[in-house]
Amino acid sequence: MTLVDSSVWIDYFRGVTSPETDKLDAMLGTEALLTGDLIVAEVLQGFSAESEFNTARQLMTTRLSVVSLVGPDNAVQAARNYRALRAQGVTIRKTIDTLIATYCIENGVSLLFSDRDFNPFVDYLGLRSAALDD
């Protein structure tokens, strides 16, 4: 199972070609993909045209399983993970990235991302990168 981060979705919807968007394109319709409620919000808020918003909403909420990324247990574990990375000298810039990475670590889900803030989670906390799953 793979969760796709907003960093990849945003590039995908903008037509950016990258190894991550190519992998997403190949996975759509062939593999079980997840998205998170917070990721849906991040992606959809960037659309100015209603038709593009609706197309993206349809894809993300009907063709993918949408999971809740927060909840009390994940929030506490995300804080622990943030603190563990700080102890390693790493500061994660966005709380939402800590919540996403923690969800994936706790649920054994790989993450497809292009945001460098996830690299310390791979390096220190066991996050599985979908880009490395080949």
N, C-alpha and C positions, 0 to 999 in steps of 0.2 A: 504494500500500500504506500502511496506517495502523496504528500501534501505539497501543493504548489504555492509558493510565496507570492505576494503582490509584486515584488520586484520583477518576477518573470512574467506575470499576467500583464502588467503595465507595458512592458516591452512588446509582448505578444500582440496586444490590441493596437499598439502604435505601429506595428509592422517592422519592428527592429529584428534583424537577423543576428542571432547569437547562438552559441552552443546550447544554451538553456532554452531558448525559444524553439530551436530545432527539436530538442528533446521533447518539449511539451507538445509540439505539433505531432510528433511521432507517437506519443503516448495517448493523445486524445482518441477516444473510441476503441482503443486496444487494451488499455490497462485501467485498473480501478484507481481513480484519482479522488483526492479529498481537497476541500478548501475549508477555510475557517470563517466564522462569522465576522471576525475583525478584518480578515483579508478581503472579504466581499465588500465591506464598508470602505476600505482603503482604495480598492480598485474602482468601484462605482462612483465615488465622489469626484473622480477626475474627468468624467465625461460631461461635456457641455451640451451636446446634441441628444435630445430625448430618444431618438431612434437608436443611436449607438449605445446609450445607457440601457435601453430595453433589450437589445441584442446580447450585450454582455451579461445582464442580469439573468436572462433566460439560460444562457450557457452555464453560468456559474451556479445557479440555484436549482436547475432541473436536470442537468446532465452530470452533475457531480454531487457527491455526498457533502453536505455542509455540517461541520462539527463546531461545537462551542469550544473556544480556546481558553476560556477563563475558568470560572468556578473556583470555589474556595481552596480546594486541594492544589490545583494547578497554580493559583496565585501564590500560595505559600512556597511551593517548590520553585517557582520562577524567582522568587526573592532569594531563596537559598542558592540557586544557580548564579544569579547576578553577584551575590556576595562571594561565591567561590571563584568566579572569574576576576573580581576585584582583587582578591587575595593573590591572584596570579599576575596582577598588574594590568589587567584588561578591563576597560570600561566600555560597556555596551551603550550605544547612544540612544536607543529607543526601547522603552519598556515593552512595547508590542512585539519586538523581535525576541525578547526574552520569553514572553508568553508562548509565542509560536514554537520556538526551539524546545522549550520545556514540554509542551504538549507532545511534540514528536518523540522526544527522548523517552518520556513516560509511557507512551503508547506503542513504541517500537515501529514508528512510521518514519520513512525517509523523507527528506525535504529537498525539493528542487528550488534553488535560490540563486540569485546573482548579487545579493547584498553581502558585502564583506563582513558585516557584523555577525554573520552566522559562523564564520570560520573558527572563532575561538570555541564555540560549542562543539564543533567537529573535533578540534585539536585537544580539548581538555575534558569534555563532558560526554563524549560518545554519540553525539548527533550523527546520524547517517545522512550523507549527502547523496541525493539521487543522481547527481552528475558523476559520482564515483562508483555507482552501482553497476556499471557496465561490465 
